Amino acid sequence: MTLHEFYGQTRINYQVQPLVGVALSMYAAALMSNAQFYRDDAKRRAAQAVKLVEAQTSAELVIAVRPRSAKYGVVAYNFGLGSLLAVTLLLLVSPRVFSVGAIAIDGIVAFGLGALVCMNVDTLAFALTRPKSRQAFVDIAARAAFFDLGISRTSGRNGILVFVSMFERTLTVLTDVGINTAGLGASWTDVLGAMQMAVKRRDFDAFVASVENLGSVLAAAMPRSADDVNELPDEVQ
């Protein structure tokens, strides 16, 4: 007897179907929320926010948005393995008798489906990943982008990277050696906190507003000079 036949006879499919529907709904909602950061009008608004900031300060601001900062293959593997073990246990404790071959085949199928679902449903993979691990991956990706995008090569060493990673629902802000963040005071910390919360909620409007607020914070310590040259792109990277 196959797992499908077992599910049909025990009516477990009536419980599985709503769960699949919920997973698909969560996946669709995540896609819609992420889309806010990728639309053309959103990119234009973000670029305009960068221009507004740089009109007030000598600092060079770059915004980079990535779908994710790591592949999380281990998470999908572990979820598939957990699905295999759960199905195997279910078949072993069932009052019906299943052959070793049927248990093995159904276990392999459960592993593959579990891993596939986890790889394609971000909400599930997100829930199975520790916050510290997600943030660590974002920090690593941000440091790589900082150098790849040339932010460390400005003449005044005054570059700032706002690195947004959508899957992890977080960001990392990196500054070059020419920017003394300790001298920016509590306002700097407050703006970064607002940006972080906006990304966590996938609220693009709040994100743009918090980016614009960087202008006045940076201008107090690093006002724009008359001969300032724009050395880095304003467009979202």
N, C-alpha and C positions, 0 to 999 in steps of 0.2 A: 504494500500500500504506500502511495506517495504522500508527501506532506500536504499537497493540494487536496487529495481525497480525505485525508484526516481532518483538515480544516473544514471541508465541506460538511462532513458528518457530525463534527462537534460544534458547528456553527460559530467557530472562532472568527470566520470572515466577517460577521456582523460587527465585531469589535475592531477589526483591522481597517475596514473601509473608512470609518470616521477618522481614524488616526491618520490615514493617508491624506484625507481631505484637509485636515488641520495642517499637516506638513506642507502640502502644496499651497495653502493659503498663506502660511508664514513665509514661504519662499517667494511668492508673488509680492507680498507686502515689502519684503526686504529689497527686491529688485526695484520697486517703485520708489522707495525711499532713497536708494543709492542713485537712481537716475537723476535726482535733483542736482547732484554734483557734476553730472556729465553733460547736461544739455548745453547747447550752444549759447543760449541766453545766460545760463549760469556762469559759463566760462567768461563771457563778456563782463558780467557784473563783478566777478572775482578780479579780473584784470583792471577794471575801473577802481576797485577798492585798493589795489596795489598802487595805482597811479596817485590816488588820493593820499595814501600814506607817504609816498615818496615826495609828494609836493610839499610836505611839512618837515621832512627830515633827510639827513645825508645818508641814512641807512638804506641798504638795498634789500628789498623784500622779494622773495620768490615763494610761490605756493605750488606744491606738488601734490597730486592726488593719485593714489594707487588703489586698485581693486582689493589687493591684499598684500601682506608683506612676507608671507610664507605659504608653502603648499599644504602643510598640515597632513601629509600622507600618513604619518604615524597615528593620528587621531582616527582617520578613516579605517586604517588597519585594525586598530583596537576595537572600534565599534563593530566591524565585521566579525572579528573574533568573538566578541560578546554575543552577537546574534547567532553565530554557530553554536556556541555553548548553550545558549538558551533553548534553541530548537532541539539540540541533541538531548538535553535534559527533559524537555517536554515529551519527546518521543519515548524516552526510557522509562518515565514514570507513568506513561499512559497505560490504561488497562488493556488496550489493544497491543498486539505483538507486531513489531516491525522487524524486518530483516536487517542484518548489519549493512548490507548494500544500500537499502533504502535510507537508513539513518545517515550513512556517509554522504550519499548524493544530496539529501535534503540539507545536511549541514554545510556542504560546499555551496549550495545555492543560497542558503541563508547568509553565509559569509560574503559572497559576491554582492548580493542585494544590499546588505547592510553597509558595506564599504562604499558602494555606488551612491546610496542615499546620502550618506554622510558627506561624500565629496561634493554633492550637488545641492544640498540644503544647508546654506550657510548658518541658519539659525541653530541647527542641530550641532554642527561642528563648533560653533561659537560656544554653545552651552557646555560642550565637552572639553573645552580648553581653559586652562587656568589663566586668570587675568595677568599675572606676572609673566607668564610665558608669552601671551599675546603682546604685551608691552615691550618685552625684550626683543621680539622679532621686529616690531615697528622701529625700535631704536636702532637696531642693526641696519635695517633698510634705509632709514633716514640718514645715517652716517655715510652710507655708500652714495646716496643721492646727492648729499652735500658736496662731495668731491666730483661726482660725475657731471653735475650741472654747473660746475665752475664757480660755485659760491665762495670758495676759499681763495679765488684769484682776483678779487677786487683790489683796486689800488689802496684803498683805506682799510682793507680787511674788516669791512663793516657790513658783511652780508648776513641775512637772516633767512633761514629756511623754515617754512611752515609745511610740514610733511603730514598729509592726511592719508590714513589707511582705512578703507571703508569696511572691510570684513571685520577688522578688529575694533571698529567704532571708536577709534582714538587717534591722537596725533602726537607728534614730537616736534618741538621747536628748537632748532639749533642756531646758535649765533657764532660769528667768527670772533677772533681774538680782539678785534677793534671795538667791540661792544661790551661795555661793563654792565651786565644785567643787575648786579648788586646795587648799582647807583640809580637804577630806574625806579626803585621803591616798590611799595605795595601795589601801585597802579599796574605795573607790569604783571605781577602775579595774578591780579584780578582779571586782567584781560585774557591771559593764558587759560585761566580757569573757565572763563566764559566760552572761549573757543573750544576747549575740551568738552564741555557740556553740550555745546551745539553739535559737535560731531557725534557724540554718544547718542544723541536724540535724532541724528540725521536731519537736523534743522538747518537748511542752507541759508535761510534769511538771517537767522541768529549768527551763523558763522560769518557771513559777510559783514554784519554789523560789528562783530567783535574784531575782525581784521581792521576795519576802518578806525576803530578806537585805538589801534596801535599808533596811529599818526601822532596824536597829541602826547601820548606817553613818550615816544621816542624823540619828538621835537623838543621836549623840555631839556633833554641832555645832549641831543645831537641835532641841532637845527640845520635846515638845508642852507647850503651856501649859494651865493649868486652864480658861481661857476660850476655848480654840481653837474656831473655827467651821469646819465643812466647807463650803468655797465651791465645790468642783468635784465633778462626779459620780464615783462609784466604779465605775459600770458601764463595761464596755468600749465604746468609741466606734467 
